[in-house]
Amino acid sequence: MYNYKYMKEKEIERILKVLANKRRLEIIKYLKSKKEATVTDISGKIKLSFKATSKHLAMLYAVDVVTKEQRSLQVFYRLAPDIPSVAKHVSNSLE
């Protein structure tokens, strides 16, 4: 039998670990203001390499904080419409 409370706590811990990073918080803040952006746009704004920005976005994608859409050769990211509640609280606290 599964311990659902434990599973939920582990998921919250996983999300918070991803969010506990200055660069990823900057990405969330930027996407809140722009609604959607490419990796190039985001990396320019947060002053980080394309490769490093892509890795941060992959981590945010893995915990359902962002969604992505491939259009031609570019990938557009946006905040997920059904963002986990713990991530939503963190996102709402960013100015």
Residue pairs with C-beta under 8 A, 6 or more apart in sequence:
11 84
12 86
14 63
15 63
15 65
15 84
15 86
15 87
16 86
16 90
18 24
18 59
18 60
18 62
18 63
18 65
19 25
19 28
19 65
19 87
19 90
21 56
23 46
23 48
23 52
23 53
23 56
24 56
24 59
24 60
25 90
25 94
26 45
26 46
27 42
27 46
27 53
27 56
27 57
27 60
27 66
28 60
28 65
28 66
28 79
28 90
28 91
28 94
29 94
29 95
30 37
30 42
30 45
30 46
31 37
31 42
31 66
31 77
31 78
31 79
32 79
32 91
32 94
34 41
35 78
36 76
36 77
36 78
37 45
37 76
37 77
37 78
38 74
38 75
38 76
38 77
39 50
39 53
39 54
39 57
39 74
39 75
39 77
40 50
40 74
42 53
42 57
42 77
43 49
43 50
43 52
43 53
46 53
48 56
57 66
57 68
57 77
60 66
61 67
61 68
61 77
63 84
63 87
64 80
64 82
64 83
64 84
64 87
65 79
65 80
65 83
65 84
65 87
65 91
66 77
66 78
66 79
66 80
67 77
67 78
67 79
67 80
67 81
68 75
68 76
68 77
68 78
69 75
69 76
69 78
70 76
79 91
83 91
